[in-house]
Amino acid sequence: MLTVGQTPLGHLAGRVVGPSGQGLERITVVESTGRFSTLTSADGRFSLDQLPLAEYTLITRSLGHQEQRRTVVLSADDPNVTVNFTLQPSSNALQEVEVLGRKETTYKSDYSFVGTRTATALINVPQSVSTVTKELIEDRQAYRLTETVKNVAGVAQYSHYDDFTIRGFRNGYESGFRLLNGLRSGFSYGNAFTQAPLTVNLERVEVLKGPGAALFGDINPGGTINMVTKKPLDVARKALTFSTGSFNTTRATADFTGPLNEQKNVLYRFNAGYEKTNTFRDVNDTKSLMLAPTVTFLVSDKTTLNAELVYTHNDGYLDRGLPIKSNDLYAVPRSFTLSQPSDYFRTTTYYLNASLNHKFTDWLSFNASYLDFTYNENLSEHRTLNSYDNSDASKPRNSVMNLRYFDRRAEEYTKNLSAYLVLNRNTGSLAHKVVVGADYIRFNTDKESAMFESRQRLATSVANGVVSQRVVPLQFDLNSPSYEIRDPSTYIRRPTPAFFIDYINSIYHTTGLYAQDQIEVTPRLGLLLGARYELFADERDYGDGSTNIQQTKFLPRAGLTYALRENLNYFASYSAGFRPLRPELIRFPERYGRSEAFSPETSYQLETGLKGEFFDKALFATVAAYQIERRNQLVNTGSLTAAGAAIYRQNQARSRGVEVELTGNILPNFSLNANYAFNHTEVTKADLAAEQGQPLANAPQNSGGLWTKYTFLAPALRGLGLAVGGNFVTRRRFENQVEPLEGGPAEWAYWPGYAVADVALFYTVNRFNFHVNVNNLFDTYYFVGGYDYFRASPGAPRNFMVTLGYSF
């Protein structure tokens, strides 16, 4: 009963649930004026007390679910009102630039931006897209990008660098770029390809199969690798891990995220990782550090900003691979190396990535992204000259390797600006999602970059009191290895080679104009039509009046999806590819072993298949068949000119294959990632006659991978989990021909196929989790790839990693 002068008050309560009726935790329920707000509890319930009697509009807000509104009236007759909400997942579908974090915690990712530049369900993208989520990365303890590829159909390592084979075609060095959030990074290009990126701050790794040129420009025909970084969440989550393992490895990571204010319109995420390891390779101790802060500003319900700054430093050795003695792949241990204790390889990468999404109306939005990427290296190394010295008949053939010494200081800059509009409108019965935009990319090197190269040294000797000096080649006897602190002051310096002068004068930029329309013809039938015009040019002054070499290309793309059932889509697509050449290969072909200019690469892919979602949409499956043709593929022969530049050749090649992938959950406590790929490649036209009809280098005909994780539900075993997996790869051709030990013409050799088994044990109690990973359980001696007998890439022997994690 109210007393005189007391203002009557009311009460609002209710529950927020998902489509299946489960309560949703930490959903914001706010009154439209902002005066009253609360968060839902673990079972989805909320309560607002002490409210003046009046009309209220309640709004639910969540990054992972669609917004809902309810208007209610508190009156003297009805002061206590119950309001319930049923929210549908948004799958971040309102983002056209990915600035908000992913809340799902499974091996399956429901959507992707890499296939269409807008958030699109994977089942509706008319091209194969494979995804490795952070959950799978963490369960497999994959610290570098190279360790994730075993979970993707049709992707294998080309070498131990940031260097892959995708659907038969090399993707690394000069034949593929790593995208960061859809923008071109400095990873896997130029000098940076010798070091694989860390996964510490990655939300997922995506592979768009086939040419992605209509969206991203000059892209490898086999596929495009996009690294999506972790974005802030509107809920507080913090996690720390500490690891120790084989090869004297210690590691620690941190992942903190949440809101910075009560309004939850300023969100943050901070990722950090540190590792110190000796690796399984001799003279190859490595330390790495990554710091990655990110902030998201929800400026209004129409405007969102995101900015991240990432710093990575590596201090170790540049591992050029395993030298092969006397043509016997297993003649030396996997740890054997040419590196010397005085060598070092110190790299620093840092980049700023910023993005903006602004909605003008419900049907028109503007999106812009910027990436400023810097790669810096400080290198001192002894490496192979890609030849043996067989002049001493007393020593076994191919056991004394000629060396070259590099001392290099270099810095590279890659800058991106991407802007596009997204328009959602109908024309009659057709629903359109139109993307129109432009990209600008610029790459250049620091003019102060420098290199010292030597292949000989002065050897001092004393005989009968007389000091004399003679010039001797730098060499390494594989039967009598020597590891010592070397004195480069005795090395004979060679003139700065022309290829390095070309490198430090590299300035190029490319502009792409593109348009794309995703058309919903009927509820079952969807079409995708797109095209891009690419204009590539350099800015170098060649000293003869020619200051600009342009390469242009029109790049079409088309695809369709048809829903055979609610959870099963048929798809088919055509996509074109183009990769311009470094201008010096056109302007100075003689420096690279050719009398006439090299030709730009072109390609296309035809693909068809099925995509489906099963087990209540918890498991995603893809079956795809494809054909890719590539013209004017640039191939490093492994040989060097007298000046030390790589000699190249070109060929034409075709790749045909079938892939199968399963990713997600069969049961809530049974996770699965399985893949198989059959890939037949053939060189159809070659500068080198012996290459005609050969499979492409490092392209296995059969490959596959498996990772299954089962968590026990029985009370006595609750919290315990077991994972079993592995991968296999069949034999692969060397990149370069090798000479038989007994003499005779050069021939093609093959890396043998292999199968590797991995296991892991997990235990979770309260906020603690503990797990042990054992990789290469049966200690198989295998090669992930390589180039020839001078540079083989062995896989790691049996190794383990023990991790303790705490979440709060």
HELIX and SHEET records of a PDB file:
HELIX    1   1 LEU A  122  ASN A  124  5                                   3    
HELIX    2   2 LYS A  134  ASP A  139  1                                   6    
HELIX    3   3 LEU A  145  ASN A  151  5                                   7    
HELIX    4   4 GLY A  190  THR A  194  5                                   5    
HELIX    5   5 ALA A  213  PHE A  216  1                                   4    
HELIX    6   6 PRO A  488  THR A  490  5                                   3    
HELIX    7   7 ALA A  498  ILE A  504  1                                   7    
HELIX    8   8 PRO A  583  ARG A  587  1                                   5    
HELIX    9   9 PRO A  589  TYR A  592  5                                   4    
HELIX   10  10 ALA A  689  GLU A  691  5                                   3    
HELIX   11  11 PRO A  715  LEU A  717  5                                   3    
SHEET    1   A 3 ARG A  45  PRO A  52  0                                        
SHEET    2   A 3 LEU A   9  VAL A  17 -1                                        
SHEET    3   A 3 ASN A  80  THR A  82  1                                        
SHEET    1   B 3 ARG A  45  PRO A  52  0                                        
SHEET    2   B 3 LEU A   9  VAL A  17 -1                                        
SHEET    3   B 3 PHE A  85  THR A  86  1                                        
SHEET    1   C 4 SER A  37  LEU A  39  0                                        
SHEET    2   C 4 THR A  28  GLU A  31 -1                                        
SHEET    3   C 4 GLU A  55  ARG A  61 -1                                        
SHEET    4   C 4 GLN A  68  VAL A  73 -1                                        
SHEET    1   D 2 TYR A 111  SER A 112  0                                        
SHEET    2   D 2 THR A 120  ALA A 121 -1                                        
SHEET    1   E 5 VAL A 129  THR A 133  0                                        
SHEET    2   E 5 LEU A 202  LYS A 209 -1                                        
SHEET    3   E 5 GLY A 223  THR A 229 -1                                        
SHEET    4   E 5 ARG A 178  LEU A 180  1                                        
SHEET    5   E 5 LEU A 183  ARG A 184 -1                                        
SHEET    1   F 3 VAL A 155  GLN A 157  0                                        
SHEET    2   F 3 PHE A 164  ILE A 166 -1                                        
SHEET    3   F 3 PHE A 169  ASN A 171 -1                                        
SHEET    1   G24 VAL A 466  PRO A 473  0                                        
SHEET    2   G24 ALA A 450  ALA A 463 -1                                        
SHEET    3   G24 VAL A 400  THR A 427 -1                                        
SHEET    4   G24 LEU A 364  TYR A 388 -1                                        
SHEET    5   G24 TYR A 344  LYS A 359 -1                                        
SHEET    6   G24 THR A 303  GLY A 316 -1                                        
SHEET    7   G24 THR A 286  LEU A 298 -1                                        
SHEET    8   G24 VAL A 266  THR A 277 -1                                        
SHEET    9   G24 THR A 249  PRO A 259 -1                                        
SHEET   10   G24 ARG A 237  GLY A 245 -1                                        
SHEET   11   G24 ASN A 799  SER A 807 -1                                        
SHEET   12   G24 PHE A 768  ASN A 775 -1                                        
SHEET   13   G24 TYR A 754  VAL A 765 -1                                        
SHEET   14   G24 LEU A 720  VAL A 729 -1                                        
SHEET   15   G24 ASN A 702  THR A 711 -1                                        
SHEET   16   G24 PHE A 670  ALA A 686 -1                                        
SHEET   17   G24 ALA A 646  LEU A 667 -1                                        
SHEET   18   G24 LEU A 619  LEU A 640 -1                                        
SHEET   19   G24 GLU A 601  PHE A 614 -1                                        
SHEET   20   G24 LEU A 568  ARG A 579 -1                                        
SHEET   21   G24 GLN A 550  ARG A 565 -1                                        
SHEET   22   G24 LEU A 525  ASP A 538 -1                                        
SHEET   23   G24 ILE A 507  GLU A 520 -1                                        
SHEET   24   G24 LEU A 430  THR A 445 -1                                        
SHEET    1   H 4 VAL A 466  PRO A 473  0                                        
SHEET    2   H 4 ALA A 450  ALA A 463 -1                                        
SHEET    3   H 4 VAL A 400  THR A 427 -1                                        
SHEET    4   H 4 GLN A 475  ASP A 477 -1                                        
SHEET    1   I 3 VAL A 466  PRO A 473  0                                        
SHEET    2   I 3 ALA A 450  ALA A 463 -1                                        
SHEET    3   I 3 TYR A 491  ARG A 493 -1                                        
SHEET    1   J 2 ARG A 732  ARG A 733  0                                        
SHEET    2   J 2 TYR A 750  TRP A 751 -1                                        
SHEET    1   K 2 PHE A 783  ASP A 788  0                                        
SHEET    2   K 2 ARG A 791  PRO A 794 -1                                        
END                                                                             
